[in-house]
Amino acid sequence: MKFTNGYWLTNEKYLINKPAEAYDTDILEKSELSKNKSLRVHSSYNRINSRSDMLDVGNTEMSVFSPNENIIGIQLKHFDQDDRMPAYQLDENKVNPDISVDKKQAIFKSGDLEVVINLNDKFNVDFNYKNKRITGSEYGAQGSIDDVSEGKVGEIMHPNTVVGAQSLLPDNQVSSSVHYMREQLSLIPGTNVYGFGESFGPFIKNGQSIDIINRDGGTGSEQSYKSIPFYIAAKSGISKDENTGIYYGVFVNESQPTSFEVATEVVDRVSFSTRGETLEYYVIGGDSPKEVISKYNKLTGGSVLPPEWTFGLWLSTSFTTDYSEKTVMKFIDGMFERDIPLSVFHFDCFWMKGFEWSNFEWDKEQFPDPKGLLSRLHEKGLKVCVWINPYVSQKSPLFKIGKEKGYFIKKKDGNVWQWDLWQPGNAIVDFTNPEAVTWYQGLLKNLLDMGVDAFKTDFGERIPMHDAVYYNGNNPEGEHNFYTGRYNKAVFELLQEEKGKDDAVVFARSATVGGQQYPVHWGGDNLSQFHSMADSLRGGLSLMSSGFTFWSHDIGGFEENASPEIYKRWTQFGLLSSHSRYHGNIEYRVPWLFDEEAVDVTRKFAKLKQKLMPYIYGQAKESVEQGIPLMRPMYMEFPDDRNAATLDREYMFGSDILVAPIMDKEGTVDYYLPEGKWQHVLDNRVLEIDHQGKWMYETYDFKSLPIWRKVK
C-alpha cells in the first residue's frame, strides 16, 4: 500500500506519524513476545528538545527480541490493543542476546546479527551481519498512519506529523478509526529481492507491489494461492572466500493481509504495512541464501519428508471430463500396457455427485463398487488420491448437519455465511471449531477405511473477511490467510494418525506461513500454453524462495486443450520436478490421445525419474533436514555467480542436477551453465566450464532437453 504522493508529499487520505527520536529503553528478562531477554525502545513522534515536547505527542514502542540465533524480531506498537488476530506457531530456542545501552545507542546482538538503534538523536536503526550493514530503518521509514479521508474528530496532529497537502481537517483533528503500521527497510544497491510465496510475476520482485492475501486467481495474474509474507534479499558476492555478498531474509509475522512495496513507493526500500496498531517482523542473517532460507524454514516449523511413492507419476481423471470405473481402468491399463510406470491414481471432483460437493460419498451411478475399485487399484501397485475441499453445498446432506451443529463460518446475524460461487449455497467449514474439525476428519476417515491413501486438499483461498464470524471469535481478516493452515493441518494430521507419520501426504493448492509442514503443494490452474510453463516455474521458484521444500504443477496445463508439442515438453519438465502429476480440466491427459511420440516421451522420462529416484529421494531427505528446497533457484545454489541472479527458466534439482525446460514449439532453449565440470544426463556430453560460466543456445527433439549433472 502506498501512503505517499511521490518522495516529498503524503497522499491526502493519510496522516503519518513517524518516530523522530528514540529516547528511552528497558531491558526485559522475559516478555510476551519471547522467553529470551529482550529490549524495549520508546520513540517519540517529536524530537525532544524541552519538556514541552513531551506533551500531546504519540509514541511507537519498539520491542527487540531473538527467537533463534541470527534472527532478530521487531515489534512496532502504537496503541496496546487486542486485535484478535491468529498467530503463527514459531519454533523458539534458548538465546542469550548481548544487549548494551548508553546515551547514544542501544545495541542488541544475536549471534552474528545485531541491531543498532540511535538514542537521543535523529531516529535510525541499522541491521548489521558480521559487522557489515545489510539493511536498516532510516528516519521517516516507520509510520503510525491514520486514514483521514473522512475527516472525523480524533487524535490531535503533532509537529512531526505528515498530512496530505489537500487534507481539510476540522480543528487539526482526525479520525483514528482506520489505522496502519508501516516499516521500510533499506536496500543496498545491487540487492535483489525474491520470495513472497508462489508469485507468478517477474522472479526478481524489485519494482513490484505485492499484497499478501490468498486468492483463487490462476497462475497468470498478480494473485496467488500461496501468499507468504517473507522475502529474501541477496546481493551476489565475488567469491565464497571474500565474504562480499549480502544475504538476509525478512519475515513479517502478520496473519492478516499485508502489503509490500518492493522498491516502488521508495525505490531504495522495501515497504510493508498492515491494518492495526502493531507490526511484527524478523530479520534473518546468513552467509548464503540457503542458510537464510534454512533458518526461516526451521523458525516456521520445518519441512516434512513425503513418502517415496509420492515422487512417482500421478495420473488424474481430469476435472470436467466424463469418467467412471470403466474409464479409470482403461487409463490405468493403457499406461501399464505401454510400459509407463505409474505410482498414484487421482480421482478429481466428480467422484462425488455434482451440486453436492462436498458430501464425501461416491457417485454410485459411476462408481457402484468404490471399495472394490480401490482394492483393484491397490492390487496393481497403485496408491489412490481423491479430491476434497472445505466447502459444503446447500444440496449436500452434510449442510443440514453442519448448520445445526454450528460447524460453518457464520455471518454477524447468526446465519451461515453462504454464496453461490463454486456450488449453490456454499457454506465453509469453520476449522476454528474443534468439534467441526473432528466431524470433518471423521468424514475423511470413512474414505481412508475404504482404501483411499491421500487427499488433494483443493481450495482454501476464497474465505470471507467481511461480515464473517468464526467460532473462536478471531478477526476474520486474520483468519482469511490462516484458514489454509488450519485446513491442511486437520487433513494431514488425520493421515498421519491413520496411515502413519511416514506415509502421510496431501496435494494442496493453498498455503500460508508454515505450510511446508503439510506437503505437497502444486501450482494451481495454469494454461495449456508455453508461456504458462514459464509462469508456473517462476511461481514455483518463488515458493521455493519462501521456505517450502516440494512443489508440483499440472503437466500439460490445466485449462484448455494441450497441443502435442506442449504435452511432450511439459512432460519432460513435470517428470523432472519434485512431484509429477498429469491433470487437466476439459481434456484427458493420457499420452496416447496426443500422438505416439507422446507415449515414448512419457515412458522415457517416467523411467528416467525412476532411475534417478535414489538421487532424488536422497536429496529430498537432505533438503528436509537442512530446511531448503529440493527444486532450487539458481541464485540459491550459486550465490557468488552474478549470472545466476536473474535466472528463472532453469533450476537445480537437488545439489547436482541442472534442468532447463524447453518452452517453445521449435525446441530451442537458451540457458546458462555455471562454472564446473558437467555431464549431460541423456547424451553423456562432458563440458568443462571456466569461472566466467557459459550461455548455451541449443535445439532438442522431444526426447531430450538440457539436463546436466555435476561431475565431482
Beta strands, then each sheet from edge to edge (+ up, - down):
strand 1: 4-5
strand 2: 9-10
strand 3: 14-17
strand 4: 21-28
strand 5: 38-44
strand 6: 59-65
strand 7: 71-77
strand 8: 98-101
strand 9: 105-110
strand 10: 113-118
strand 11: 125-129
strand 12: 132-137
strand 13: 143-147
strand 14: 161-163
strand 15: 179-186
strand 16: 192-197
strand 17: 208-212
strand 18: 227-235
strand 19: 246-252
strand 20: 258-262
strand 21: 269-275
strand 22: 278-285
strand 23: 313-316
strand 24: 344-347
strand 25: 383-388
strand 26: 391-392
strand 27: 427-428
strand 28: 454-457
strand 29: 554-555
strand 30: 580-582
strand 31: 631-632
strand 32: 651-653
strand 33: 657-659
strand 34: 668-673
strand 35: 676-680
strand 36: 686-689
strand 37: 694-699
strand 38: 707-710
sheet 1: 1+ 2-
sheet 2: 14+ 3- 13+ 15- 21+ 20- 17+
sheet 3: 4+ 5- 6+ 7- 22+ 19- 18+ 16-
sheet 4: 8+ 9- 10+ 11- 12+
sheet 5: 28+ 25+ 24+ 23+ 30+ 29+
sheet 6: 26+ 27-
sheet 7: 31+ 32- 33+ 38- 35+ 36-
sheet 8: 34+ 37-
end
